[in-house]
Amino acid sequence: MSDPKPTHVSRRSSAVLAVTSGVLMAGYLLLRPYGDADGGETLAAAEAFSSTLWIASHLAGAAALVSLAAFWSLQTSGPLRWTGPVGVALVLPYYGAETFALHEIGARALAGDPDVLDLVAAVRDNPAAVALFAAGLITLAVAGIAAAISWRRAHRPGRAAGALLPLAVIAALFLPQFFLPPAGRMAYGLVFAAAAVYAATTAASAGRDTTGPSPVGRRSAAEPSRVRQGAAGLSLILRGRAARPAAI
């Protein structure tokens, strides 16, 4: 696996993507209504599904994963660069059903048709949808680990070498967090955001540390000037000796 050579633009884009992913993930898990925590067939679940916050928060969650996939892609090269985009492409169909289908089901239930809530399990447990969702999250986890390893190889030794590791580990735990209670999921969102900001700030500082010519580079650039000055001085000395008569 070859390591990418980050430019100033890619470093800045990486920082923006990491922070965006963290903020959106925190917003998703903090703002998401949790009325369905005790099951999707209850009145509380219908109220959660029909809420405007249901759509807004889930769109934020989907956008967080898209930003994360783009961030991982910028840190790797070769075939592994595509693992992030492929992973998020597999995840998004399930997010679409969760966001919009359940919203309509909740609205219908509150409008006087509570039996429609029986469709919640069918939407969430569709075998093809669940398989794509799980495969996508696993692929995203692979993309994160690959990006963290690639970054470490390109920046070790140094404090910045492990900049992406916390985010890669937290992102790999995205699937298990679905089985946590609401408080645990909110805490996960905050930890994800903290890891994303850490990755962005540490990566940006690493970019600043490596910006500009190194002392060796500056010394190498100065060498030709010093050589020319020495040659000019030697030439003057030789001309002065040639002008004087030789000693007898």
N, C-alpha and C positions, 0 to 999 in steps of 0.2 A: 504494500500500500504506500504510494508516494504521498508526501505531505505537501499541501498547497502552500504557495508563497503569498501571504496576505499583503495586499496593498493598503494604502491609506483609506481608499474608498471602501474596500471590503471590511476593514476593521470598523469603520464608522457604521456601515450597514449592519454588521454583525451586532454591534452594541445596541443599535436601534431595534433590531429584531428580537434580541434577547429581552430587553426591557419591555417591549410591547407584549411579548408572549407572557411574561410574568404578571404584568398589570392585568391583562385580559383574563388570565387563569384565576387570579385572585378575585377579580370582579365576578366571574362566572360562579365560583363556589361560595362567595359571600352573599351574592344577590339572588341566587337561585332559590325559588320557593321550595320548601321541603315538606309540603303537605302530603306527599306520596311516600314519606319515610316508613309508614306503617302499612303500605300496600297501595296499589294503584286503583283499587275498586271502591274507595271511600269518597265521601263528600269532600273531605279535606284535600284529597288528591285531585278531584275535579276542579276545585277552586285554584289549586296550584297550577294545573295544566292550562286553565283558561286565563291565567294572569298574563299581563303584558310582560312582566318580568321574566316569565318562563321563556318566552321567545328571545328577549334581549339577552338574558344570561346565557342561554344555550348558543346563541350566535357568537357571543363573546368567547365561549369555550371552544367552539369550532375555529374561530379566528386565531385563538391562542395556539392551537395545534398547527395551523397553517404557518404562523410566524415561527414556531419552534422548528418545523420541518425545513423551512428556508434557512434558518440559522444553522442547523446541523449541516445542510448542504454546502454552505459557504466554508465549512471547516474541513471538508474532505475532498478527495479527488478520485477520478476513475469511476468504476462502477458503483462504489459505495456512496458516491454523491447522490445517487438516485434513490437510495433507500428511504430517506426522509419524505420526498414527494410521493413515492409509491405508498408508503405507510399512511400518510394523511389522506390520500385518494381512497384508500380502502376504508378509512374510518368515517369519512364525511357522509356516506349514504345513511348510516345508522343515526348519526346526529340529525340529519334532515327529518327522518321519521320521528325521532324522539321530540324534536322541536315543534314540528308543524302538525303531524298526525295526532299526537297527544293533546295538543292545544285545541284542535277541533273536537276531539272526543270530550274533553272537559267542558267546552262551551255547550255542546249538545246535552251533556248530562245535567248541567245547571239549567238548561232551558226546559227541562221536564222529561228527559229520556235517560234515566239513570242506568238502564240496562246496557247502554252503549259502552259503559265502563268495562264490560266483559271483554272488549276488544283490546284493552291495554296490554294484557298478557300476550295476546297474539302479535301485537306490534313489537313488543320488547323481546319476545322469545322466538321470533322467527329464526329458524336454524341458519338460513343463508346469511341473514343480516348479522346474527351473533358471530358467525364464523368469520365474516369479512371484518367485523369490528375488532375481534380478538387478533386476527392476523395483522391488521393495520397497526394496532398498538404494539405488538411484538416487533414489527418491522421498524416502527419509530424508536423503540428502545434500542434496537441494534444500531440504528443511525446515530443515536446519542452516544453510545459507548464507543463507536468507531470514531466519532468526531472528537471525543475527549482524548482518545489514544493518539489520534493524529496531531491534535494540538500539543499534547505532552511531548511527543517526539520532536516537534518543531521548536519548542521553547524551553526544553530542559538543558542545563540545570537552571533553577530559578524559581521564585515564588509563584510566577505566573503559570508554571507548567501544569498545575492542578486546577486551573481556573474553571474548566468546564466540567470537572468530575462531579461536584455536588449536584449541578443541574441534571447531568446525565443520569445519576442514580435516582434523583427525585422523579424525573420524567419517566423512568422505567417502572416506577411504582404507580403510575396513573391508573392502570387497570385495578389493582387491589383497593385503591381508595374508594371505589364505588361501593364497597361492602362496609364502609365505616359509617357510624352515625353522623348526623348533620354537623355536630361540633368537630368531629374528626376530619370531615371533608373540608370544612372551613379552615381548620388549622393546616391541612395539606396545601390549600391554595396560598396561604400566607408563606409557608415554607418554600413552595415553588417560586413565588415572587422574589423572596430573599435570595434564593440560589440563582435566579435569572439576573438580578441586579449585580450580584457578586461576579458572575461570569462576565457581564458587560463591563463593569468598572475595572476588573483585573485585566481583562483582555485589552481594554483601551489604554491602561497604564503601561502594559507591556509594549504596545505599539509606540507610545511616546518614548519609552526607554530605548527603543531601537531605531528611532528616527534620527536622521542626520549622520554625518560621517563619523566613524569611530576614530579613536586616537591614532590607530594604525593607519587609517585612511588619510587623516589629516597629515600625518608624518610623511606618508608616501607622496601626497600631493606637493609637500614642501620640498622634497628632495631635489627635483629638477632645478628649482630656483637656487638652492644652495650650491649645487654643482656648477651652475653658470657663474655664480658669484666667485667661487673658488677658482675657476678657469680664468676669469677676467683678472683676478689678483695675481695669479701666477704669470699671466702674460705680461703684466706691467713690470713685475720683478725681472723677468728675463730681458725685456727691452732695456731696463735700466742698467743691467749688467753689461749688455752688448754695447751701450754708449760709453762706458768707462774704459780707459786703456788697461790692458792686462798688466798685472803686477810683474816686475822684473826680479 
